[in-house]
Amino acid sequence: MDYLYSIILGATQALTEFLPISSSGHLVILHRLIKSDLLDSLTFDVILHAGTLIATLFYFRRTVGQLIGNFFKTIFSFKITHNFNEQLPWLLIIGAIPAALVGFFYGDLIEATFRSIGWIAITLTIGSLLFIVYEKTSKQNRHMDTMNFFDALVIGTAQILAFVPGISRSGITIVAGLGLGFKRKEAADFSFLLSLPIVFGATLQKITQISWSDLNSNFIFVSLLGLVVSSLLGFVVIKYFIRFLASNSLTVFAIYRFILAGALLVFLY
């Protein structure tokens, strides 16, 4: 059964990491439903997050290569020009700083505080309301190449809220982008690029916390299965989710979140 559970959890991580429905919230729920001494561990969750990080890196591989090149270009030239491609690495760095600082010092505390099913139902509902409000009020007339450092800082600061299970990192950063007037797809592109330094940093931090005693042969094989599932399915989800956002709103995800929140409240009460 652990192999089946690994596939389920890997698929859930892939779907919920990129769709704005909260990966941490869904993993909390599934860990309550799926009882597995082998997979109910921080080590396994870190491996699943590494899988979706790999998917993001592969999907944006050309952009990532350009980002690295432009970063070193501006470093060696000692200046940042008005060229957006040269500014983008620094926009991502500025955007990543707020969540990186809060995550390093308070991330585990925030997640532990709001990890209950009741809180997840509340945060799912709040996120849904934000989706609907900003879909209705945002002008959505800006392209990503009009982004400035203030925009990046605002979106990056909104990312702090994603430490609360149920909010959704992709959802809250896309909403912040909409609030600044960006087109939905442009906001999603920046959101996924912004996830790279944050998820990479969080993965490195959590690696230092994992229990190496978990790494027996059975766990390694089961975890590799989850890693492969989260990587391959994650790539597919990114590809089609970004296409979907080009002509569709976040409302469908808000409806799903409302339904899930309602189901959780029924389960509790």
C-alpha positions in Angstrom: 0.0 0.0 0.0 2.9 2.4 0.6 3.6 2.4 -3.1 0.0 3.4 -3.9 0.1 6.0 -1.2 3.3 7.4 -2.6 1.7 7.8 -6.1 -1.4 9.5 -4.5 0.7 11.9 -2.5 3.1 12.6 -5.4 0.1 13.3 -7.7 -1.5 15.5 -5.0 1.7 17.5 -4.6 2.0 18.0 -8.3 -1.6 19.2 -8.8 -1.8 21.3 -5.7 1.7 22.9 -5.8 0.9 24.6 -9.1 -2.9 24.9 -9.1 -4.0 27.6 -6.7 -5.7 25.2 -4.2 -2.9 24.9 -1.6 -0.4 22.0 -1.6 0.3 22.2 2.2 -3.4 22.2 3.0 -4.1 19.1 0.8 -1.0 17.2 2.2 -2.2 17.9 5.8 -5.6 16.5 4.9 -4.2 13.4 3.1 -1.8 12.7 6.0 -4.8 12.6 8.3 -6.5 10.1 5.9 -3.6 8.0 4.9 -1.9 6.1 7.7 1.6 5.1 6.8 4.5 5.1 9.2 6.8 5.0 6.2 5.5 8.1 4.4 4.2 10.3 7.3 7.5 12.1 7.7 9.2 15.4 6.9 11.7 13.5 4.8 9.0 12.3 2.3 7.4 15.8 2.1 10.8 17.3 1.2 11.3 14.7 -1.5 7.8 15.6 -3.0 8.7 19.3 -3.0 12.0 18.5 -4.7 10.0 16.8 -7.4 7.9 19.8 -8.2 11.0 22.0 -8.0 12.5 19.8 -10.7 9.3 20.2 -12.8 9.5 24.0 -12.6 13.2 24.1 -13.5 12.6 21.9 -16.5 9.6 23.8 -17.8 11.4 27.2 -17.4 14.8 25.8 -18.3 15.5 28.3 -21.1 14.3 31.2 -19.0 16.4 29.9 -16.0 19.4 29.8 -18.3 18.8 33.4 -19.4 18.2 34.5 -15.8 21.6 33.1 -14.7 23.3 34.6 -17.7 21.8 38.1 -17.2 22.5 37.9 -13.4 26.2 37.5 -14.0 26.1 40.0 -16.8 24.8 42.7 -14.5 27.3 41.6 -11.8 30.3 41.9 -14.0 29.1 45.1 -15.6 28.4 46.7 -12.2 25.0 48.1 -13.5 21.4 47.2 -14.1 20.1 48.7 -17.3 16.5 49.4 -18.2 16.4 46.2 -20.2 13.7 44.0 -18.6 15.5 40.7 -19.2 18.5 42.1 -17.3 16.3 43.4 -14.5 14.3 40.1 -14.1 16.9 38.2 -12.0 17.0 41.1 -9.6 13.2 41.4 -9.5 13.0 37.8 -8.5 15.7 38.3 -5.8 13.8 41.3 -4.4 10.5 39.4 -4.6 12.1 36.4 -2.8 13.6 38.3 0.2 10.4 38.8 2.3 9.3 35.2 2.2 12.9 33.9 2.6 13.4 35.9 5.8 10.0 35.1 7.3 10.3 31.4 6.2 13.8 31.0 7.7 12.8 32.5 11.1 9.1 31.8 11.4 8.0 29.4 8.6 7.7 26.3 10.7 6.0 28.1 13.6 3.4 29.6 11.2 2.7 26.3 9.5 2.4 24.4 12.8 0.0 27.1 14.3 -2.4 26.9 11.3 -2.1 23.2 10.5 -5.5 22.2 11.9 -8.4 21.1 9.6 -10.5 24.0 11.0 -7.9 26.6 10.0 -7.4 25.1 6.6 -11.2 25.4 6.0 -11.0 29.1 6.9 -8.0 29.9 4.8 -9.4 28.0 1.8 -12.5 30.2 2.1 -10.5 33.4 2.4 -8.4 32.6 -0.6 -11.5 31.9 -2.6 -13.0 35.2 -1.8 -9.7 37.0 -2.8 -9.8 35.1 -6.2 -13.3 36.3 -6.9 -12.8 39.9 -5.7 -9.6 40.4 -7.7 -10.9 38.7 -10.8 -13.8 41.2 -10.8 -11.8 44.4 -9.9 -8.4 44.0 -11.6 -7.8 45.8 -14.8 -5.4 43.1 -16.1 -3.8 45.3 -18.7 -0.1 45.1 -17.7 2.5 42.8 -19.2 5.4 41.3 -17.1 7.9 43.5 -18.9 6.3 46.6 -17.2 7.1 45.2 -13.7 9.3 47.3 -11.4 11.0 46.6 -8.1 8.0 47.9 -6.1 5.7 45.4 -7.9 8.1 42.5 -7.2 8.3 43.5 -3.5 4.5 43.6 -3.2 4.1 40.2 -4.8 7.0 38.8 -2.8 5.4 40.1 0.4 2.1 38.5 -0.4 4.0 35.2 -0.7 4.5 35.3 3.0 0.8 34.4 3.5 1.5 31.1 1.7 3.2 29.7 4.8 -0.3 29.4 6.2 -1.7 26.0 4.9 -4.8 26.5 2.7 -3.8 29.9 1.3 -1.8 28.6 -1.8 1.5 30.2 -2.8 0.7 30.3 -6.5 -2.8 31.6 -5.7 -1.8 34.4 -3.5 1.0 35.6 -5.7 -1.2 35.5 -8.8 -3.9 37.5 -6.8 -1.2 40.1 -5.9 -0.2 40.4 -9.5 -3.9 40.9 -10.5 -4.1 43.6 -7.8 -1.3 45.4 -9.5 -3.0 45.2 -12.8 -1.1 42.4 -14.5 -2.7 40.0 -17.0 -3.5 36.7 -15.3 -1.0 34.7 -17.4 1.7 37.2 -16.8 1.1 37.1 -13.1 1.2 33.3 -13.2 4.5 33.3 -15.1 6.1 35.6 -12.6 4.6 33.5 -9.7 6.2 30.3 -11.0 9.6 31.9 -11.5 9.4 33.4 -8.1 8.8 30.0 -6.6 12.2 28.8 -7.7 14.4 30.5 -5.1 11.8 30.1 -2.4 11.2 26.4 -2.9 14.9 25.7 -3.5 15.8 27.5 -0.3 13.0 25.9 1.7 14.1 22.4 0.4 17.7 23.0 1.5 16.6 24.2 4.9 14.4 21.2 5.4 17.1 18.8 4.3 19.0 19.8 7.4 16.0 18.7 9.5 15.3 15.3 8.0 15.9 12.1 9.8 18.6 10.1 8.0 17.4 7.0 9.9 14.3 7.1 7.5 16.6 6.3 4.5 16.3 2.6 4.5 16.0 0.7 1.1 12.2 0.4 1.2 11.8 4.1 2.0 14.2 5.1 -0.8 12.3 3.1 -3.5 8.9 4.4 -2.3 10.1 8.0 -2.2 11.7 7.8 -5.6 8.3 6.8 -7.0 6.7 9.8 -5.4 9.5 12.0 -6.7 9.0 10.8 -10.3 5.2 11.2 -10.1 5.4 14.7 -8.7 8.0 15.7 -11.3 6.3 14.3 -14.4 2.8 15.3 -13.4 4.0 18.7 -12.2 5.5 19.5 -15.6 2.2 18.7 -17.3 0.2 20.8 -14.7 2.4 23.8 -15.2 2.1 23.6 -19.0 -1.6 23.4 -19.2 -2.4 25.6 -16.2 -0.6 28.5 -17.8 -2.4 27.9 -21.0 -5.7 27.7 -19.1 -5.1 31.1 -17.4 -4.6 32.8 -20.7 -8.3 32.7 -21.3 -10.0 31.5 -18.1 -10.4 33.0 -14.6 -9.5 31.7 -11.2 -13.2 31.4 -10.3 -13.3 27.6 -11.0 -10.6 27.1 -8.4 -12.4 29.4 -6.0 -15.5 27.1 -6.3 -13.4 24.0 -5.7 -11.9 25.6 -2.6 -15.4 26.6 -1.3 -16.6 23.0 -1.7 -13.5 21.5 0.0 -13.8 24.0 2.9 -17.5 23.0 3.3 -16.6 19.3 3.3 -13.9 19.9 5.9 -16.4 21.8 8.2 -18.9 18.9 7.8 -16.1 16.5 8.7 -15.3 18.5 11.8 -18.8 19.2 13.1 
